[in-house]
Amino acid sequence: MSAKNENESKNKRTKLERRAALERLLRRGTTDHYIDTALYDFEYAERTEDVRWYRKLAREHFDGGAHIVELGAGTGRITCPLAKDGHTIEAVDLMPKMLERLYDRAEGQDWAERITLHEADMRALPLEDASVDMAISPFNALMHLYTWGDLLACFREVYRVLVPSGVFAFDVQLPDVEWLTWDPNERHAVTPFEHPETGESLIYSTNHHYDHATQICHINLYYDEPPPKGRKFRPPPKPKRLVRLAHRQIYPEEIRALTGIAGFELERHEGDFRGRALTGASESQTVVCRKPA
Ligand SMILES: C[S@@+](CC[C@H](N)C(=O)[O-])C[C@H]1O[C@@H](n2cnc3c(N)ncnc32)[C@H](O)[C@@H]1O
């Protein structure tokens, strides 16, 4: 093999290895955070504004009960209140553990029969064409679709399963370039807590690394043992537990472009759950679009 060919083949190998490493990271970034479901519910117990927003939307658009598909339903934080309100929900999620927790949360309730669980990918919905009134994707679930092609595939699936005039609502973070470019070696949000199930004392901390080329933010959530009494917490060289979380940043113009290309009419694109305008200071993007009549 000539030196040129050898170099080309080495470059190809390096590229393939890099691709494989990214895929491994993304696999963990889509699953790690959704294994300890008791901890998931504990960490987001105070997140309630979004629950109110989705309930109000469903009520406003479909008084008397809608047929709704929820993409990335998780442990049912939003699913269960919607079912209580009289809606019928197709709860779609990739993670069996999250769906098991949803099942446990609903079991025995008189509204439980209005929920159907689907272990499925939001890019290939297990539903008939024009079979649901509304689709929702709460709490950054769409940020687990790592390319614009994945997002478009999902939006096209939503379009397919919605009835004419059906509503599609979701929320994702507004990319915060200042936060994304924080020093990836520093730890933030250092917080002691007790595990909700085991009672174990732990220290939570986090950092992240943003890849500008892929728009993916690789977040690390660390769970460590607390330091001896009176001593300051210092991150150990090897964490007790490391949870990877990967979030693709979705910029406002991508939302406008991809919802449009998928055929939706964009009705609202706001900066929070209170109807405030989307500005540089917004944390979220709340989006409501509609399939034309
Ligand atoms: C941040 S959680 C949101 C869960 C729930 N909607 C809530 O508001 O608490 C994101 C969920 O999306 C699910 N998910 C990620 N990628 C998915 C995909 N491609 N298809 C279906 N579900 C997916 C995860 O398993 C996880 O349960």
The ligand as a Gaussian input file, in Angstrom:
#p B3LYP/6-31G(d) Opt

LIG

0 1
 C      -37.239000      14.655000      29.346000
 S      -38.142000      13.164000      29.173000
 C      -39.788000      13.834000      29.130000
 C      -40.777000      12.857000      29.735000
 C      -42.166000      13.421000      29.986000
 N      -42.782000      13.898000      28.766000
 C      -42.095000      14.556000      31.002000
 O      -42.473000      15.666000      30.636000
 O      -41.670000      14.319000      32.134000
 C      -37.883000      12.656000      27.491000
 C      -38.509000      11.312000      27.166000
 O      -38.384000      11.087000      25.769000
 C      -38.103000       9.703000      25.564000
 N      -37.480000       9.559000      24.230000
 C      -36.252000       9.951000      23.848000
 N      -36.072000       9.697000      22.535000
 C      -37.222000       9.128000      22.086000
 C      -37.657000       8.654000      20.814000
 N      -36.869000       8.717000      19.740000
 N      -38.896000       8.126000      20.726000
 C      -39.700000       8.045000      21.812000
 N      -39.342000       8.484000      23.035000
 C      -38.118000       9.027000      23.174000
 C      -37.203000       9.338000      26.728000
 O      -37.161000       7.952000      26.943000
 C      -37.845000      10.133000      27.864000
 O      -38.803000       9.369000      28.550000

